[in-house]
């Protein structure tokens, strides 16, 4: 078995005296063929830790070696693992969120719309607990595979060249929102040409229709892939405000410690 066959979690814990009991599974983007482990992984974990939140960076399986449902199984297993082993990491089982960027945002939205309550009869104790996240943060996410605004590369990499229409429908996550979808925070830019903001808008409207608490920020300027505020160099002073808004939102959910948090450099 090669490294590409082994999904893994990198555990990043805040100082014990600052820990809130909150945790977030981090899903970096990369169109389901690579992982942006720095600005959508390591930097995000540092930001979460600065608020007393435990971070778990997910290295999930990728195309072309893997297709759906491998990636979904990886994020579901990650959430179950954090919940089942929470005591050893100081994590509250009811304060486990998921954050994803771009295709990682699709994976995070999949976790938020495709989940179960666990199998109490399972021999593996991890499989006995729920894989439903308690909160979702979606940053310039891929959401839909049925609209003209879809990201065709992520669709092809995840589902293959000629996927079944029912699978396309199932993985267009705006169509899978229910009242049990967790509260969600969305971030996008109006200029995003890679993954148009309609992806976030469709998900937000579905959340509204289902009565799920939601907050969305669409910035006028900004490229795809801006991470916490910049891919390279100093943070953009406008885009870099979203982590602060998200920190407020996480605090209201009882997950984060501080009302505001500095952006990682």
N, C-alpha and C positions, 0 to 999 in steps of 0.2 A: 504494500500500500504506500503510495507516494504522498507528499505533503498536500498536494491538491485534493486528495481524497479525504482529508481530515479537517472537518470544521473544528474551530476552537474558540474559546473565550479568553481574552486578556483581561484579568481582574485589576482594576484601578480603584483603590479604596481611599476615601478622605481620611484625615486625621480623626482618631476616635473621639476626641473631645469636640469635634465640629460635625460629626456625622448626624444626619437627620433620620436615618433609617430608610431614606429613599434610595432608589436604584434605577438606572436606565441602561437598557441594552442598546448599544450603538451600532448602526448598520451603515458603513461607508458606501458611497456610490461607486460607479464604474461600469454602467451599462450591462451588468451581469457577466462581464468578461475580465474585469480587474477590480481592485479595491484601492480607493484613495485613502490609505491608512494614516496619512499625516493630518492634512487639514480637515478631513471628515472622520477621523478616528482619534488619534492621539491628542490633538488639540481640543477636541470636543470632550474627551475624558478629563483633561486638565480643567476645563471650564466647569464641568459638572462637579468635580472634586472641590473646586473653590467655593461651591455652594453647599458643601457637606453631603453631596450625592455620590453614591458609589456608581462607578461606570464599568460596563462590561463590553469590551470591543469585540464584535463578532466577525470572525473570518469564516464566511460561508462559502459553500461550494459554487463553482462558476462554470459557465459555458466556455468552450463547446463540449467539455468533458461531461458536464451535467446539465440537465434541463429541469423544469418543474416536474415533480414537487420537491426536489432535493433542497432548494433554497428555502422554501416555506418550512420544510421539516427542520432545517437548521435553526431558523429564528424561533420556531415553536419550542424546540428542545432547549434553546438558550433561555427563554423566559421561564420554562418549567424548572431548569437547573437553578436559576437565581432564586426562584420561589422555594424550591425544595431544600436548598442548602443555605437559605437566607440567614439562619441563626449563626452560622460560622463566619459570615461576612457582615453581620450587624444590619441585615436588611429586613424591613417590615414586609411581609408577604402581600400586604394590601397597598404597597406604594412602589410598584414596579412598572416603569414606563418603557417606551421604546422610541428611539429617534433614528431617522433615516434621511439620507441625502440622495437626490436624484433616483437612480435605480434602487439604492438603499432605502429611499423614501417609498418606493413601490413595495419593497419587502416589508417595511414597517407598517404600511397601510394594509398589507396582506395579513400581518399579524393582528391588526386591529379589526379585521373583518372576517377572518377565517381562524376560528379558535374553538376549543372545546374545554370542558371542565375537568378533564383528566379521566383516567380509567381506574376506579377504586380497586379493581381486581388485578391490576397489573403487577407482575412480579418485581418490576423495576420501580422503586419508590419515586423516582423522578417523574415517571409517566403517570403517577396517580394524581398529580396536581394540575391545576388549570394552566393553560398557556395564554389566557387572555391578559393583555397588558392593561394596567389601570389608567394609563395616559399614553397619548401618541403625539410625537412632534415630527412634522413632515416638512422638510426643507427642500425647496424646488423639486418636489417629488414627481416621479412618473406615477400616474394614477390609472389612466384609461388606455385600453387597447382597441377601442371601437370608434373613437372620434378622429376627425381629421388632424387634431392637435396631438395625437399620440406620438410617443417616441418609438419609431419603428425598430430601431436597433435593439432596444431593451426587449421589445416584444419578440423579435426573432431569436435573440439569444436565450430568452427564458422558455419560449414555447415551441421553437423550431420553425421550419419554413412554412408548413401548411397545417397549422393547429386546428383542431376541431372547433367549430363555432361556439359550442357550449363551453369549451375551455377558455376561449377568448372572453366570453361573457363573464365567466366566473372570476377571471383574473383582471377584469376591468373593475377596480375596487370601489369606484363610486356607485356601482350597481349592487354592491354587497353590503352597504351600510344598513344597520338596524338600530333599534333603540339600545342594544347592548354594546354597540361600538363605543369604545372609551372616549372621554373628552379629548379633543384634538386641537393642537396649535399648528398653524400652517404659515409658511414663509415662502415668498416667491418674488421675482422682479418682473416688471412689465416688459422689459427688454429681452427677457430670456428667449433666445431663438432655438436653443437646444431642446428644452422641455417647456413649451409655452405655459403661461400662467393659467390657462383654461383647465389644466390638470388639477391645480389646487382649488380653483373656483368650483369645478364639478363636485369635488369631494366636500367642500364647504356647504354647497347647496344641499347635497344629500344628507349631511349631518343636520342641517337646519330642518329639513323635512322630517327626519327621524326624531327630532327633539333632543339631539345630543349637544352638550355644551361645546362651543367651538370659538376660536379666535383666529383671525387671518390677517396677515400683513403683506401687502403687495407694494413693493418699492418701485418708483418710477424708473430709476436707473440701476444698472447692475448686470453683469454677465451671468451666464450659467456657471455654477460651481464655485460660488464665492465663500463657501464654508461659514466661518464665524464672522466674516466681514471682508476677507481678502484671500485670494488663492496664493499670492506672492506679495511680498513687500508689506508696507504699513496698512492697517485696516482702513477701509473706506469709512469716513466719518458718519455717513448716513446708513450704509448697510450694516455697519458694526453696532447699530442700536438694537438690532433684533434680539441678540442674546439677553440684553437687559429686559426687554419686554417678555421674553420667554421665562426669565428668572422670576419675574413678578407672577406669571401664570403658574409656574411650578410651586411657588410659595403658597399661592391660593389653594393649590391642590394638596398642600401639606407634604410635598416631596422635597422642596428646597428650603434652605435655612435663610438666605438673605433675599431681600426684596430686589436687590440689584447685584450683578456680578460683573467683574472685569472681564474683558475679552482677552483670551490667550493670545500671545504674540507668536 
